[in-house]
Amino acid sequence: MRLSERRGRRALVTGLAGFTGQHMAEYLENEGYEVWGTVSPEPASEAESEAGSGFAAAETPSHRHLISTVDLLDAEGMKALVADARPDVVVHLAGAAHVANGTASNTYLVNIVGTRNLLAALASLDKPPRAVLLASSANVYGNAPVETLDESIAPSPANDYAVSKLAMEHAARLWMDRLPIIVTRPFNYTGVGQREDYLLPKIVGHYARREAKISLGNLHVSRDFSDVRNVVAMYGGLLEAAPAGETFNICSGTGHSLREVLAMLARIAGYEIDVFVDPRFLRANEVHRLVGSNHKLQRVIGQVPSTPLGETLEWMYEAASGREETVPERDGSAVG
């Protein structure tokens, strides 16, 4: 679909004010969409408070959007919200990103019941969206005994967050005969605006402040880190292709250990930081390697955008050092 054909089309982004949501909104705006979104009810800005269960205009860092503070757990509120929005495409990013954000029961409620409420509301529309993208998580794979994970690997979640996301995927299948649902399993990703309670921004922040030491957990774990700008472009490609009923990994296909990340940042910052392994950060059910295959995604959207991790870290370091404007994260919709 050409840019001119997308103008006037409407996108609904849940978790709009979060790290991923802000980058997603900017991408969609640049693609010609009118962006509507939901934000976390607490804390609420003045515009959000006035919005109630409907929409009000508000500013995100670089664009003006229509936003609502309706809670995902408010089924009737969600129904009214989507009736107002009448979206052409939906990107569902909002949810509990970690069990640490609350109790395990809250994680299950938000990620499963909240998603179900959204899907039920969308299914009640006279004209359903042409694509509904759900952000699950690569954590559903757990400690799979393979080097690279593709979508054929049986999920084996190792913590409550991952279990809640897999349950969300199964719940979504109840609506696939009525809605063009696309399930995504994003691996780790990062970028400017992600809070320091996520691992890579924490490390970048320590280097940017020229701190002498940092406390971390297992330095040998390997993760597939993508640039958030690439992630939202992958989401955009799936919205265009609209492969309903399919599941896709969102990843770079390349793994890096934390030791490698530290070495990259030492080169960028020009000094070595002292690293202390803190037992408090060692997880009993640690997933040791989480690296994905994006071959299925590539077959559907074409060339998958890829930015070397070193370039992403340099972008983050420049922003954290005050040399570039930083977009703060305001809710927990990011996938760690």
Backbone torsions as a table, in degrees:
resi	resn	phi	psi	omega
1	MET	NA	128.6	-179.4
2	ARG	-73.9	159.3	-179.5
3	LEU	-56.0	-42.0	-178.6
4	SER	-62.4	-30.6	179.8
5	GLU	-77.1	-22.5	179.8
6	ARG	-85.4	-18.3	-177.5
7	ARG	-61.6	133.2	-178.1
8	GLY	90.7	-13.7	175.7
9	ARG	-76.2	154.0	-171.5
10	ARG	-116.5	133.1	176.7
11	ALA	-115.1	134.9	173.6
12	LEU	-106.6	122.5	-180.0
13	VAL	-117.9	114.8	173.9
14	THR	-82.6	143.8	-174.6
15	GLY	74.6	34.7	-173.8
16	LEU	-58.8	-36.4	-174.3
17	ALA	-85.0	-3.6	179.5
18	GLY	-77.8	175.7	-179.4
19	PHE	-52.7	-56.5	-178.7
20	THR	-69.0	-40.3	-176.9
21	GLY	-59.9	-39.9	179.7
22	GLN	-66.1	-42.5	178.0
23	HIS	-68.2	-36.6	178.5
24	MET	-65.1	-43.3	179.8
25	ALA	-61.4	-43.0	179.3
26	GLU	-63.1	-42.1	178.5
27	TYR	-60.8	-48.3	-177.0
28	LEU	-65.0	-39.6	175.9
29	GLU	-58.2	-45.1	-179.7
30	ASN	-66.2	-22.6	177.7
31	GLU	-89.4	2.8	174.7
32	GLY	98.8	2.5	-179.3
33	TYR	-82.4	149.4	165.4
34	GLU	-87.8	121.6	-171.6
35	VAL	-100.9	124.5	171.1
36	TRP	-113.2	154.2	-178.2
37	GLY	-160.7	166.1	173.1
38	THR	-109.8	149.2	176.5
39	VAL	-130.1	161.7	-180.0
40	SER	-61.3	131.9	-178.4
41	PRO	-61.5	-26.5	-178.1
42	GLU	-133.2	129.7	-7.0
43	PRO	-76.9	153.5	-177.4
44	ALA	-113.6	139.2	173.7
45	SER	-77.1	172.0	179.4
46	GLU	-59.2	-44.5	-179.1
47	ALA	-64.2	-38.6	-179.4
48	GLU	-66.6	-40.2	-179.3
49	SER	-62.1	-39.4	179.3
50	GLU	-70.3	-23.0	-175.2
51	ALA	-68.4	-34.2	-177.0
52	GLY	57.9	-133.1	179.2
53	SER	-89.6	-2.5	176.3
54	GLY	-100.4	-158.7	-176.6
55	PHE	-113.9	146.2	173.5
56	ALA	-136.7	152.9	178.7
57	ALA	-74.6	139.7	176.9
58	ALA	-155.1	160.3	-178.9
59	GLU	-94.7	133.8	159.7
60	THR	-104.2	174.9	-167.1
61	PRO	-50.6	-37.2	-174.7
62	SER	-126.0	0.1	-176.5
63	HIS	-144.5	165.4	176.5
64	ARG	-109.0	126.8	-176.6
65	HIS	-130.0	166.3	170.4
66	LEU	-95.8	125.7	-174.5
67	ILE	-127.4	158.7	176.6
68	SER	-137.6	147.7	178.4
69	THR	-102.5	16.9	-179.8
70	VAL	-58.7	140.2	-178.9
71	ASP	-82.4	137.8	177.4
72	LEU	-57.1	-28.2	-178.0
73	LEU	-82.6	-3.6	177.0
74	ASP	-93.6	94.0	-173.7
75	ALA	-61.4	-44.5	-179.5
76	GLU	-68.9	-37.4	176.9
77	GLY	-63.2	-40.2	178.1
78	MET	-64.8	-38.6	179.7
79	LYS	-63.7	-42.5	178.0
80	ALA	-66.2	-37.9	-178.9
81	LEU	-61.9	-50.3	-176.9
82	VAL	-71.0	-27.1	175.7
83	ALA	-65.8	-36.0	175.8
84	ASP	-71.6	-43.1	-173.5
85	ALA	-74.3	-40.7	-176.4
86	ARG	44.9	60.0	-172.7
87	PRO	-73.9	148.7	171.6
88	ASP	-83.2	-33.7	176.1
89	VAL	-138.4	153.5	-179.9
90	VAL	-131.1	135.6	172.9
91	VAL	-122.0	111.0	-176.0
92	HIS	-97.0	101.5	-178.4
93	LEU	-108.9	-23.7	-174.1
94	ALA	-66.8	147.0	177.8
95	GLY	160.8	175.2	175.6
96	ALA	-80.4	116.7	-174.2
97	ALA	-83.0	-21.8	178.7
98	HIS	-150.0	149.5	173.8
99	VAL	-61.6	-29.6	-179.7
100	ALA	-62.1	-19.1	178.4
101	ASN	-71.6	-9.3	-178.4
102	GLY	177.4	-163.6	178.4
103	THR	-76.3	163.0	177.2
104	ALA	-60.7	-37.0	-178.7
105	SER	-62.8	-37.1	177.7
106	ASN	-66.1	-38.5	177.6
107	THR	-59.8	-45.7	178.9
108	TYR	-65.3	-43.4	-179.4
109	LEU	-59.8	-51.9	-175.4
110	VAL	-66.8	-46.7	-173.5
111	ASN	-75.1	-28.7	-178.8
112	ILE	-101.1	-61.4	-177.1
113	VAL	-65.5	-40.5	178.3
114	GLY	-60.1	-43.9	178.2
115	THR	-65.7	-40.8	178.5
116	ARG	-60.5	-41.8	178.7
117	ASN	-61.1	-41.5	178.3
118	LEU	-63.0	-47.0	-177.7
119	LEU	-65.7	-40.0	177.9
120	ALA	-62.0	-40.4	178.7
121	ALA	-64.6	-44.3	179.5
122	LEU	-64.4	-37.5	-179.2
123	ALA	-68.3	-19.4	-179.4
124	SER	-82.5	-8.5	-179.4
125	LEU	-71.1	146.6	175.9
126	ASP	-64.6	-37.5	178.0
127	LYS	-120.0	105.3	-178.5
128	PRO	-70.8	159.7	175.5
129	PRO	-62.0	158.2	178.0
130	ARG	-81.1	-15.4	177.4
131	ALA	-158.0	134.9	176.5
132	VAL	-125.6	107.7	-176.9
133	LEU	-98.9	124.7	178.9
134	LEU	-108.5	130.3	176.6
135	ALA	-91.4	105.7	172.3
136	SER	-90.8	-133.5	179.6
137	SER	-162.2	144.9	173.9
138	ALA	-67.8	-13.2	177.1
139	ASN	-62.2	-16.4	178.7
140	VAL	-63.0	-22.6	-178.8
141	TYR	-72.3	-27.9	-178.2
142	GLY	64.9	-148.2	179.9
143	ASN	-91.1	71.1	179.8
144	ALA	-72.8	139.6	-175.6
145	PRO	-82.4	48.5	179.0
146	VAL	-136.2	157.0	-179.3
147	GLU	-72.9	-42.5	-177.3
148	THR	-130.1	130.5	-174.3
149	LEU	-94.0	124.9	169.7
150	ASP	-112.7	178.0	-172.0
151	GLU	-70.3	-10.8	179.0
152	SER	-81.8	-12.4	-179.5
153	ILE	-69.5	131.4	179.5
154	ALA	-68.1	128.8	178.0
155	PRO	-61.5	146.4	177.1
156	SER	-148.1	69.3	-173.6
157	PRO	-60.3	142.0	-174.1
158	ALA	-113.1	4.5	178.4
159	ASN	-153.8	169.9	-175.7
160	ASP	-60.9	-40.0	179.9
161	TYR	-59.2	-48.0	-178.9
162	ALA	-65.1	-40.1	177.5
163	VAL	-61.3	-41.8	-179.5
164	SER	-63.8	-37.1	179.8
165	LYS	-70.7	-39.4	177.5
166	LEU	-66.1	-40.7	176.7
167	ALA	-62.2	-37.1	175.9
168	MET	-59.9	-43.0	178.4
169	GLU	-59.5	-44.9	-179.6
170	HIS	-65.7	-40.8	178.2
171	ALA	-61.6	-37.7	-179.2
172	ALA	-62.5	-29.0	-178.4
173	ARG	-65.5	-20.8	176.8
174	LEU	-67.5	-16.7	-176.3
175	TRP	-111.7	2.3	-173.1
176	MET	-71.7	-15.3	175.1
177	ASP	-82.2	-9.6	-178.9
178	ARG	-118.0	-18.0	-176.4
179	LEU	-133.8	143.3	178.1
180	PRO	-80.9	76.3	-172.5
181	ILE	-86.9	134.9	173.9
182	ILE	-118.4	123.5	178.8
183	VAL	-98.6	129.5	176.7
184	THR	-116.4	145.4	176.6
185	ARG	-119.8	82.7	-179.8
186	PRO	-69.4	135.9	170.7
187	PHE	-83.5	-172.9	-178.5
188	ASN	-60.8	141.9	172.3
189	TYR	-149.1	163.6	-172.1
190	THR	-154.8	178.3	179.0
191	GLY	159.1	-177.8	-179.9
192	VAL	-63.7	132.0	178.6
193	GLY	104.4	-12.5	178.5
194	GLN	-78.3	137.3	-175.5
195	ARG	-67.3	158.8	-178.5
196	GLU	-77.8	0.0	170.7
197	ASP	-84.0	3.0	165.7
198	TYR	-97.4	150.5	-166.3
199	LEU	-62.8	-55.2	-175.7
200	LEU	-64.4	-43.0	174.7
201	PRO	-60.9	-33.0	176.5
202	LYS	-61.7	-46.7	-179.0
203	ILE	-66.2	-45.0	178.8
204	VAL	-59.0	-43.7	-179.3
205	GLY	-60.9	-40.6	178.5
206	HIS	-62.9	-43.2	178.4
207	TYR	-66.3	-41.6	-178.2
208	ALA	-63.5	-32.1	178.4
209	ARG	-87.9	2.7	179.2
210	ARG	58.6	38.8	179.6
211	GLU	-73.3	150.6	-174.4
212	ALA	-81.0	-28.4	-176.0
213	LYS	-145.0	162.2	178.7
214	ILE	-146.1	143.2	177.1
215	SER	-104.2	126.3	-178.3
216	LEU	-133.1	176.6	176.0
217	GLY	-97.1	-132.9	-177.5
218	ASN	-68.1	118.0	-177.8
219	LEU	-82.9	-7.9	-173.9
220	HIS	-98.4	-5.6	178.4
221	VAL	-65.0	146.8	-178.6
222	SER	-117.3	132.4	-178.0
223	ARG	-132.4	152.6	175.9
224	ASP	-94.6	99.7	-176.5
225	PHE	-98.6	121.8	174.8
226	SER	-106.4	162.2	173.0
227	ASP	-84.2	132.7	-177.7
228	VAL	-57.1	-31.1	179.0
229	ARG	-65.8	-33.3	175.3
230	ASN	-72.8	-37.7	-179.1
231	VAL	-61.5	-47.5	-178.7
232	VAL	-68.0	-28.7	175.4
233	ALA	-68.6	-37.3	175.2
234	MET	-64.2	-43.5	175.7
235	TYR	-58.8	-43.4	179.1
236	GLY	-61.0	-40.5	177.2
237	GLY	-61.7	-38.7	178.6
238	LEU	-70.3	-35.6	176.3
239	LEU	-62.4	-37.2	178.9
240	GLU	-71.4	-44.9	-178.1
241	ALA	-73.1	-33.0	177.9
242	ALA	50.9	55.4	178.6
243	PRO	-79.7	80.1	-172.9
244	ALA	-58.8	139.8	175.8
245	GLY	82.8	3.5	-176.4
246	GLU	-104.5	159.6	178.2
247	THR	-120.8	135.7	-175.7
248	PHE	-134.0	137.1	167.3
249	ASN	-72.3	140.7	173.9
250	ILE	-116.2	104.2	-170.5
251	CYS	-162.9	171.1	178.3
252	SER	-93.4	-24.8	-176.6
253	GLY	87.2	5.1	-179.0
254	THR	-125.5	132.8	179.7
255	GLY	-101.6	147.4	175.7
256	HIS	-136.8	136.9	174.2
257	SER	-82.1	164.5	177.4
258	LEU	-65.3	-30.4	175.7
259	ARG	-61.8	-39.8	177.8
260	GLU	-65.6	-40.8	178.1
261	VAL	-60.7	-45.2	179.0
262	LEU	-61.1	-39.7	179.4
263	ALA	-65.8	-40.6	178.0
264	MET	-61.6	-45.0	-178.1
265	LEU	-70.4	-30.9	175.7
266	ALA	-62.8	-39.2	177.8
267	ARG	-67.7	-41.9	-178.6
268	ILE	-65.8	-44.7	-175.6
269	ALA	-84.5	-20.5	178.4
270	GLY	81.9	20.9	174.7
271	TYR	-158.1	161.0	178.4
272	GLU	-97.3	136.8	176.5
273	ILE	-101.5	145.2	176.4
274	ASP	-79.8	127.2	-176.3
275	VAL	-107.2	127.6	176.2
276	PHE	-114.5	128.2	176.5
277	VAL	-84.2	113.9	-176.7
278	ASP	-96.6	119.8	-179.8
279	PRO	-55.6	-25.6	179.6
280	ARG	-65.5	-23.3	-178.1
281	PHE	-96.2	2.8	177.8
282	LEU	-88.6	124.5	-175.1
283	ARG	-97.4	138.8	179.7
284	ALA	-64.4	-37.7	-178.3
285	ASN	-108.3	43.1	-177.3
286	GLU	-61.4	131.7	171.0
287	VAL	-85.2	114.9	-169.6
288	HIS	-78.0	-35.6	179.8
289	ARG	-137.8	128.2	179.9
290	LEU	-138.6	88.7	-178.0
291	VAL	-129.0	132.4	-173.0
292	GLY	-109.6	165.5	171.1
293	SER	-104.5	133.4	177.5
294	ASN	-109.6	20.4	-177.1
295	HIS	-62.3	-41.6	179.4
296	LYS	-63.3	-44.1	178.1
297	LEU	-59.5	-43.0	-178.0
298	GLN	-63.4	-35.0	179.0
299	ARG	-65.7	-25.2	-176.4
300	VAL	-94.1	-42.9	-174.4
301	ILE	-106.4	-4.6	-176.3
302	GLY	89.7	-155.1	-176.9
303	GLN	-55.8	126.0	179.7
304	VAL	-83.1	126.4	-179.8
305	PRO	-62.1	140.8	-176.8
306	SER	-144.9	125.7	175.0
307	THR	-116.4	126.7	178.0
308	PRO	-54.7	141.8	-177.1
309	LEU	-57.6	-37.3	179.6
310	GLY	-58.5	-37.7	179.0
311	GLU	-69.1	-38.8	177.4
312	THR	-63.8	-44.2	179.6
313	LEU	-63.6	-37.5	178.3
314	GLU	-66.3	-40.8	175.9
315	TRP	-58.2	-45.3	179.8
316	MET	-67.1	-40.3	-179.5
317	TYR	-64.3	-43.3	178.9
318	GLU	-61.5	-41.5	179.9
319	ALA	-67.6	-43.9	-178.9
320	ALA	-67.7	-24.7	178.9
321	SER	-85.0	1.0	177.9
322	GLY	86.0	13.9	-178.5
323	ARG	-96.3	-5.1	178.2
324	GLU	-146.9	146.0	-179.5
325	GLU	-64.3	132.6	-179.9
326	THR	-102.0	136.2	176.9
327	VAL	-94.6	110.1	-177.2
328	PRO	-72.8	147.5	176.4
329	GLU	-87.3	138.0	-175.3
330	ARG	-117.1	-7.4	174.0
331	ASP	-146.5	-176.2	-172.8
332	GLY	-102.1	35.5	-173.9
333	SER	-83.5	-7.7	-178.3
334	ALA	-71.6	148.2	175.5
335	VAL	-97.4	122.7	-172.7
336	GLY	-74.3	NA	NA
